[in-house]
């Protein structure tokens, strides 16, 4: 399974369809960063990228380094690991062009090549759902986290507006063809996180207009559903957020 997962992510760059520029160019990284933080408008509001200056921070599944660059610009001492050689090569180019320093290693998040209690912060946004053994990865993240350290994770919410809408409209979700794709209810995610001394889950990611889908379904989503859903009080719909953000302490 590990080789299948590795092959899949080596062959795919997340959100590649959102740019017409060649991979590795400044325009390429700018386009993917702009798209990521448009789609994930909530992320800079709940994760303080400037709040870890001087701390040792590990990102598991760092991809092309978009978030890691932000942490580095905020003064964190950053390390990134990923299964994909393709992603890590791009992450190095991203760091060089951004003028930041990051340590990058080819590694499996279920078997991290670091000593116990090495990092003050461990971050994994959109990674646990694609690994064969999420419990094992969480245990590894906890192992390398210093006492009192912070761990931040995101998984997909199985009981969410987007999961329900995809089934209703017969539209596949992004990376639904991945070798592993798990979704969790809030209660299921809480049980996974029980290895930490405390864990707070915040449902996030509410509808924004899609750049991926066209035709009638895309028109209906962008012009009817997005506006209608977002008029509802957040207190009513928050449990249905597509992303479950977890903020944990060792």
C-alpha contacts under 8 A as a table, 3 or more apart, distances in Angstrom:
res1	aa1	res2	aa2	distance
1	X	4	X	5.07
1	X	5	X	6.22
1	X	132	X	7.21
1	X	179	X	7.61
2	X	5	X	5.16
2	X	6	X	6.12
2	X	132	X	7.54
3	X	6	X	4.98
3	X	7	X	5.98
4	X	7	X	5.13
4	X	8	X	6.13
4	X	179	X	6.51
5	X	8	X	5.18
5	X	9	X	6.40
5	X	130	X	7.95
5	X	131	X	7.72
5	X	178	X	7.38
5	X	179	X	5.81
5	X	180	X	7.31
6	X	9	X	5.43
6	X	10	X	6.06
6	X	83	X	5.60
6	X	84	X	5.97
7	X	10	X	5.11
7	X	11	X	6.25
7	X	84	X	7.75
8	X	11	X	5.33
8	X	12	X	6.47
8	X	178	X	6.79
8	X	179	X	7.40
9	X	12	X	5.05
9	X	13	X	7.00
9	X	83	X	7.62
9	X	84	X	5.90
10	X	13	X	7.52
10	X	83	X	7.94
10	X	84	X	4.88
10	X	85	X	6.49
10	X	86	X	5.43
10	X	87	X	7.00
11	X	86	X	7.83
12	X	16	X	7.83
13	X	16	X	5.44
13	X	63	X	7.97
13	X	87	X	7.06
14	X	63	X	7.84
15	X	18	X	5.59
15	X	19	X	8.00
15	X	32	X	6.66
15	X	35	X	7.97
15	X	36	X	7.99
16	X	19	X	6.06
16	X	32	X	7.41
17	X	20	X	7.50
18	X	31	X	6.94
18	X	32	X	6.60
18	X	35	X	7.03
19	X	28	X	6.24
19	X	31	X	5.82
19	X	32	X	6.84
20	X	28	X	7.56
21	X	25	X	6.99
21	X	27	X	6.19
21	X	28	X	5.10
22	X	25	X	5.91
22	X	28	X	6.18
23	X	28	X	5.72
23	X	29	X	7.80
23	X	90	X	7.58
24	X	28	X	6.23
24	X	29	X	6.95
24	X	90	X	5.96
24	X	93	X	6.22
24	X	94	X	7.14
25	X	28	X	5.11
25	X	29	X	6.64
26	X	29	X	5.35
26	X	30	X	6.14
26	X	94	X	7.87
26	X	97	X	7.00
27	X	30	X	4.99
27	X	31	X	6.01
28	X	31	X	5.30
28	X	32	X	6.35
29	X	32	X	5.26
29	X	33	X	6.05
29	X	66	X	7.82
29	X	94	X	6.79
30	X	33	X	5.21
30	X	34	X	6.06
31	X	34	X	5.17
31	X	35	X	6.17
32	X	35	X	5.12
32	X	36	X	6.00
33	X	36	X	5.10
33	X	37	X	6.25
33	X	66	X	6.25
34	X	37	X	5.51
34	X	38	X	6.09
35	X	38	X	5.06
35	X	39	X	6.05
36	X	39	X	5.26
36	X	40	X	5.84
37	X	40	X	4.74
37	X	41	X	5.21
37	X	43	X	7.23
37	X	44	X	7.98
38	X	41	X	5.19
39	X	208	X	6.60
40	X	43	X	5.58
40	X	205	X	6.42
41	X	44	X	6.97
41	X	45	X	7.70
41	X	205	X	7.66
42	X	45	X	5.27
42	X	46	X	6.47
42	X	204	X	6.93
42	X	205	X	6.48
43	X	46	X	5.43
43	X	47	X	5.82
44	X	47	X	5.20
44	X	48	X	6.22
44	X	49	X	6.96
45	X	48	X	7.04
48	X	51	X	5.10
48	X	52	X	7.81
49	X	52	X	6.99
49	X	70	X	5.94
49	X	71	X	4.89
49	X	74	X	5.95
50	X	53	X	6.61
50	X	70	X	7.71
50	X	71	X	6.36
50	X	73	X	7.41
50	X	74	X	3.98
50	X	75	X	6.85
50	X	76	X	7.87
51	X	74	X	6.87
52	X	55	X	5.47
52	X	57	X	7.89
52	X	71	X	7.36
52	X	74	X	6.91
52	X	75	X	6.64
52	X	76	X	5.21
53	X	74	X	5.91
53	X	75	X	4.01
53	X	76	X	4.37
53	X	77	X	7.47
54	X	75	X	5.86
54	X	76	X	5.07
54	X	77	X	6.08
55	X	75	X	7.94
55	X	76	X	5.22
55	X	77	X	5.76
55	X	119	X	7.77
55	X	120	X	6.00
55	X	121	X	7.45
56	X	76	X	6.33
56	X	77	X	4.85
56	X	78	X	6.10
56	X	79	X	7.75
56	X	118	X	7.65
56	X	119	X	5.01
56	X	120	X	5.26
56	X	121	X	6.47
57	X	76	X	6.42
57	X	77	X	5.94
57	X	78	X	4.88
57	X	79	X	6.16
57	X	119	X	5.72
57	X	120	X	5.99
57	X	121	X	4.65
57	X	122	X	5.84
57	X	123	X	7.49
58	X	78	X	5.94
58	X	79	X	4.77
58	X	80	X	5.71
58	X	81	X	7.75
58	X	119	X	6.55
58	X	121	X	6.24
58	X	122	X	4.81
58	X	123	X	6.12
59	X	62	X	5.46
59	X	68	X	6.99
59	X	78	X	7.64
59	X	79	X	6.30
59	X	80	X	4.80
59	X	81	X	6.44
59	X	122	X	5.89
59	X	123	X	4.68
59	X	124	X	5.70
60	X	80	X	6.15
60	X	81	X	5.28
60	X	82	X	6.47
60	X	109	X	6.02
60	X	122	X	7.35
60	X	123	X	6.24
60	X	124	X	5.08
60	X	127	X	7.36
61	X	80	X	7.16
61	X	81	X	5.68
61	X	82	X	4.54
61	X	83	X	7.24
61	X	109	X	7.20
61	X	124	X	6.45
61	X	125	X	7.83
61	X	127	X	5.97
62	X	65	X	5.33
62	X	66	X	7.79
62	X	67	X	7.56
62	X	68	X	6.89
62	X	80	X	5.42
62	X	81	X	5.91
62	X	82	X	5.82
62	X	88	X	7.95
62	X	91	X	7.98
62	X	124	X	7.69
63	X	66	X	7.57
63	X	82	X	6.41
63	X	84	X	7.62
63	X	87	X	4.99
63	X	88	X	6.57
63	X	91	X	6.82
64	X	87	X	4.91
64	X	88	X	6.18
64	X	89	X	7.76
64	X	90	X	5.26
64	X	91	X	4.09
64	X	92	X	7.89
64	X	94	X	7.07
65	X	68	X	4.89
65	X	69	X	5.91
65	X	80	X	7.67
65	X	88	X	7.85
65	X	90	X	7.75
65	X	91	X	4.67
65	X	92	X	7.87
65	X	94	X	6.72
65	X	95	X	7.43
66	X	69	X	5.49
66	X	70	X	6.86
66	X	91	X	7.72
66	X	94	X	7.71
67	X	70	X	5.16
67	X	71	X	6.45
68	X	71	X	5.10
68	X	72	X	6.14
68	X	78	X	6.85
68	X	80	X	7.29
68	X	102	X	7.98
69	X	72	X	5.01
69	X	73	X	6.08
69	X	94	X	7.65
69	X	95	X	6.35
69	X	98	X	7.22
69	X	100	X	6.93
70	X	73	X	5.09
70	X	74	X	6.28
71	X	74	X	5.01
71	X	75	X	6.64
71	X	76	X	5.63
71	X	78	X	7.17
72	X	75	X	5.14
72	X	76	X	4.97
72	X	77	X	6.41
72	X	78	X	6.08
72	X	100	X	6.24
72	X	101	X	7.06
72	X	102	X	7.31
73	X	76	X	7.36
73	X	100	X	6.72
77	X	101	X	7.95
77	X	102	X	7.21
78	X	101	X	7.57
78	X	102	X	5.23
78	X	103	X	6.40
79	X	102	X	5.66
79	X	103	X	4.55
79	X	104	X	5.74
79	X	105	X	7.82
80	X	102	X	7.28
80	X	103	X	6.22
80	X	104	X	4.83
80	X	105	X	6.36
81	X	88	X	7.88
81	X	104	X	5.82
81	X	105	X	4.88
81	X	106	X	5.64
81	X	107	X	5.54
81	X	108	X	7.48
81	X	109	X	7.38
82	X	85	X	7.59
82	X	87	X	7.38
82	X	88	X	6.76
82	X	105	X	6.85
82	X	106	X	5.39
82	X	107	X	5.53
82	X	108	X	6.59
82	X	109	X	7.38
83	X	106	X	5.66
83	X	107	X	5.46
83	X	108	X	5.66
83	X	109	X	7.97
84	X	87	X	5.27
84	X	88	X	6.36
84	X	106	X	7.04
85	X	88	X	5.12
85	X	89	X	6.14
85	X	106	X	6.75
86	X	89	X	5.37
86	X	90	X	6.49
87	X	90	X	5.19
87	X	91	X	6.07
88	X	91	X	4.81
88	X	92	X	6.22
88	X	104	X	6.88
88	X	105	X	7.64
88	X	106	X	7.35
89	X	92	X	5.30
89	X	93	X	6.57
90	X	93	X	5.05
90	X	94	X	6.05
91	X	94	X	4.88
91	X	95	X	6.14
92	X	95	X	5.15
92	X	96	X	6.17
92	X	102	X	7.89
92	X	104	X	7.54
93	X	96	X	5.08
93	X	97	X	6.11
94	X	97	X	5.28
94	X	98	X	6.07
95	X	98	X	5.03
95	X	99	X	5.99
95	X	100	X	5.26
95	X	101	X	6.40
95	X	102	X	6.84
96	X	99	X	5.12
96	X	100	X	6.36
96	X	101	X	7.55
97	X	100	X	7.90
107	X	111	X	7.36
107	X	112	X	6.46
107	X	113	X	7.10
108	X	111	X	5.36
108	X	112	X	6.16
109	X	112	X	5.45
109	X	137	X	5.65
109	X	140	X	7.30
109	X	141	X	7.86
110	X	133	X	7.35
110	X	134	X	7.92
110	X	136	X	5.64
110	X	137	X	4.22
110	X	138	X	7.84
110	X	140	X	6.18
111	X	137	X	7.39
111	X	140	X	6.61
112	X	140	X	6.47
112	X	141	X	7.92
114	X	118	X	6.85
114	X	144	X	6.61
115	X	118	X	5.86
115	X	144	X	6.22
116	X	143	X	5.36
116	X	144	X	4.40
116	X	145	X	6.97
116	X	146	X	7.62
117	X	120	X	7.81
117	X	143	X	6.27
117	X	144	X	4.36
117	X	145	X	4.54
117	X	146	X	3.96
117	X	147	X	6.96
118	X	144	X	5.21
118	X	145	X	6.00
118	X	146	X	6.13
119	X	122	X	6.79
119	X	144	X	6.05
119	X	145	X	4.94
119	X	146	X	5.67
119	X	149	X	7.52
120	X	145	X	5.93
120	X	146	X	5.46
120	X	149	X	4.85
120	X	150	X	6.46
121	X	145	X	6.62
121	X	146	X	7.98
121	X	149	X	5.77
121	X	150	X	4.83
121	X	151	X	5.64
121	X	152	X	7.82
122	X	141	X	6.55
122	X	145	X	6.71
122	X	150	X	6.49
122	X	151	X	4.69
122	X	152	X	6.32
123	X	151	X	5.82
123	X	152	X	4.78
123	X	153	X	5.99
124	X	127	X	5.80
124	X	128	X	7.34
124	X	152	X	6.23
124	X	153	X	4.80
124	X	154	X	6.65
125	X	128	X	7.92
125	X	152	X	7.45
125	X	153	X	5.22
125	X	154	X	4.72
125	X	155	X	7.33
126	X	129	X	6.56
126	X	130	X	7.69
126	X	153	X	7.33
126	X	154	X	5.26
126	X	155	X	5.61
126	X	156	X	7.65
127	X	130	X	5.53
127	X	131	X	6.77
127	X	154	X	7.42
127	X	155	X	7.33
128	X	131	X	5.48
128	X	134	X	5.40
128	X	137	X	7.33
128	X	153	X	7.79
128	X	154	X	7.48
128	X	155	X	6.38
129	X	134	X	7.12
129	X	155	X	5.82
129	X	156	X	7.04
129	X	180	X	7.22
129	X	181	X	5.37
129	X	182	X	4.73
129	X	183	X	6.39
130	X	178	X	7.38
130	X	179	X	7.64
130	X	180	X	4.94
130	X	181	X	4.94
130	X	182	X	6.63
131	X	134	X	5.88
131	X	137	X	7.88
131	X	180	X	6.16
131	X	181	X	7.62
132	X	180	X	6.24
133	X	136	X	5.38
133	X	137	X	6.47
134	X	137	X	5.06
134	X	138	X	6.14
135	X	138	X	5.15
135	X	139	X	6.19
135	X	192	X	6.36
136	X	139	X	5.06
136	X	140	X	6.27
137	X	140	X	5.07
137	X	141	X	6.19
138	X	141	X	4.99
138	X	142	X	6.15
138	X	192	X	7.94
138	X	193	X	7.62
139	X	142	X	5.09
139	X	143	X	6.07
139	X	195	X	7.45
140	X	143	X	4.94
140	X	144	X	6.42
141	X	144	X	5.54
141	X	145	X	6.28
141	X	151	X	7.76
142	X	145	X	5.08
142	X	151	X	7.79
142	X	195	X	7.96
142	X	196	X	7.37
142	X	250	X	6.60
143	X	146	X	7.95
145	X	149	X	5.84
145	X	150	X	7.53
145	X	151	X	7.73
145	X	250	X	7.02
146	X	149	X	5.07
146	X	250	X	7.27
147	X	250	X	5.63
148	X	249	X	5.80
148	X	250	X	5.16
149	X	249	X	5.69
149	X	250	X	5.66
150	X	247	X	7.07
150	X	248	X	5.68
150	X	249	X	4.93
150	X	250	X	6.78
151	X	246	X	7.86
151	X	247	X	5.95
151	X	248	X	4.94
151	X	249	X	6.23
151	X	250	X	7.70
152	X	245	X	7.23
152	X	246	X	5.56
152	X	247	X	4.83
152	X	248	X	6.28
153	X	245	X	5.79
153	X	246	X	5.12
153	X	247	X	6.87
154	X	243	X	6.31
154	X	244	X	5.41
154	X	245	X	4.52
154	X	246	X	6.18
155	X	183	X	6.85
155	X	184	X	7.10
155	X	243	X	5.86
155	X	244	X	5.37
155	X	245	X	6.89
156	X	182	X	7.61
156	X	183	X	5.04
156	X	184	X	6.26
156	X	242	X	5.75
156	X	243	X	4.90
156	X	244	X	6.05
157	X	160	X	5.49
157	X	163	X	7.61
157	X	183	X	5.65
157	X	184	X	5.21
157	X	185	X	5.56
157	X	186	X	7.06
157	X	203	X	7.99
157	X	240	X	7.39
157	X	241	X	6.86
157	X	242	X	5.06
157	X	243	X	5.67
157	X	244	X	5.93
158	X	163	X	6.25
158	X	183	X	4.82
158	X	184	X	4.97
158	X	185	X	5.27
158	X	242	X	7.76
159	X	163	X	6.86
159	X	164	X	7.30
159	X	184	X	7.69
159	X	185	X	5.87
159	X	240	X	6.19
160	X	163	X	5.40
160	X	164	X	6.17
160	X	239	X	7.39
160	X	240	X	4.06
160	X	241	X	5.58
160	X	242	X	5.26
161	X	164	X	5.28
161	X	165	X	5.96
161	X	240	X	5.52
161	X	241	X	6.62
161	X	242	X	6.53
162	X	165	X	5.00
162	X	166	X	5.99
162	X	241	X	7.99
162	X	242	X	5.98
163	X	166	X	5.29
163	X	167	X	6.55
163	X	173	X	7.90
163	X	242	X	7.37
164	X	167	X	5.36
164	X	168	X	6.22
165	X	168	X	4.95
165	X	169	X	5.91
166	X	169	X	5.33
166	X	170	X	5.57
166	X	171	X	4.90
166	X	172	X	6.08
166	X	173	X	6.66
167	X	170	X	5.01
167	X	171	X	6.71
167	X	172	X	7.81
168	X	171	X	7.99
169	X	217	X	7.55
172	X	176	X	6.44
173	X	176	X	5.43
175	X	178	X	5.34
175	X	181	X	7.94
176	X	181	X	6.72
178	X	181	X	6.18
184	X	187	X	7.87
184	X	188	X	5.67
184	X	189	X	5.84
185	X	188	X	5.11
185	X	189	X	6.20
186	X	189	X	5.16
186	X	190	X	6.15
186	X	201	X	7.61
186	X	244	X	7.36
187	X	190	X	5.04
187	X	191	X	6.39
188	X	191	X	5.22
188	X	192	X	6.48
189	X	192	X	5.07
189	X	193	X	6.30
190	X	193	X	5.13
190	X	194	X	6.28
190	X	199	X	7.54
190	X	201	X	7.65
191	X	194	X	5.22
192	X	195	X	7.24
193	X	196	X	5.94
193	X	199	X	6.59
193	X	248	X	7.91
194	X	197	X	7.31
194	X	198	X	7.62
194	X	199	X	7.52
196	X	199	X	6.56
196	X	248	X	6.43
196	X	249	X	5.94
196	X	250	X	5.07
197	X	248	X	7.55
197	X	249	X	5.81
197	X	250	X	5.38
198	X	248	X	5.55
198	X	249	X	5.34
198	X	250	X	7.19
199	X	246	X	6.44
199	X	247	X	5.61
199	X	248	X	4.21
199	X	249	X	6.54
200	X	246	X	5.51
200	X	247	X	5.17
200	X	248	X	6.32
201	X	244	X	6.34
201	X	245	X	5.52
201	X	246	X	4.41
201	X	247	X	6.49
202	X	244	X	5.77
202	X	245	X	5.06
202	X	246	X	6.32
203	X	238	X	5.96
203	X	239	X	5.87
203	X	240	X	7.06
203	X	241	X	4.87
203	X	242	X	7.02
203	X	243	X	5.67
203	X	244	X	4.45
203	X	245	X	6.01
204	X	238	X	7.05
204	X	241	X	4.78
204	X	242	X	6.33
204	X	243	X	5.04
204	X	244	X	6.11
204	X	245	X	6.81
205	X	241	X	5.50
205	X	242	X	5.56
205	X	243	X	5.54
206	X	230	X	7.56
206	X	241	X	5.73
206	X	242	X	6.77
207	X	226	X	5.37
207	X	229	X	7.33
207	X	230	X	7.17
208	X	222	X	7.61
208	X	226	X	6.15
209	X	221	X	7.41
209	X	222	X	4.92
209	X	226	X	6.61
210	X	213	X	6.21
210	X	218	X	7.28
210	X	221	X	7.81
210	X	222	X	6.52
211	X	214	X	7.87
213	X	217	X	7.41
213	X	218	X	4.85
214	X	217	X	6.68
214	X	218	X	4.37
214	X	219	X	6.50
215	X	218	X	5.37
215	X	219	X	6.17
216	X	219	X	5.04
216	X	220	X	6.02
217	X	220	X	5.15
217	X	221	X	6.09
218	X	221	X	5.12
218	X	222	X	6.08
219	X	222	X	5.29
219	X	223	X	5.77
219	X	224	X	7.75
220	X	223	X	5.38
220	X	224	X	5.23
220	X	225	X	6.49
221	X	224	X	5.69
221	X	225	X	4.81
221	X	226	X	6.06
222	X	225	X	6.31
222	X	226	X	5.56
222	X	227	X	7.64
223	X	226	X	6.54
223	X	227	X	6.72
224	X	227	X	5.82
224	X	228	X	6.13
225	X	228	X	5.16
225	X	229	X	5.88
226	X	229	X	5.41
226	X	230	X	6.16
227	X	230	X	5.30
227	X	231	X	6.41
228	X	231	X	5.43
228	X	232	X	7.16
229	X	232	X	5.64
230	X	233	X	7.64
230	X	234	X	7.95
232	X	236	X	7.06
232	X	237	X	7.16
233	X	236	X	5.49
233	X	237	X	6.81
234	X	237	X	5.20
234	X	238	X	5.36
235	X	238	X	5.58
236	X	239	X	7.62
237	X	240	X	5.40
237	X	241	X	7.09
238	X	241	X	5.48
241	X	244	X	7.01
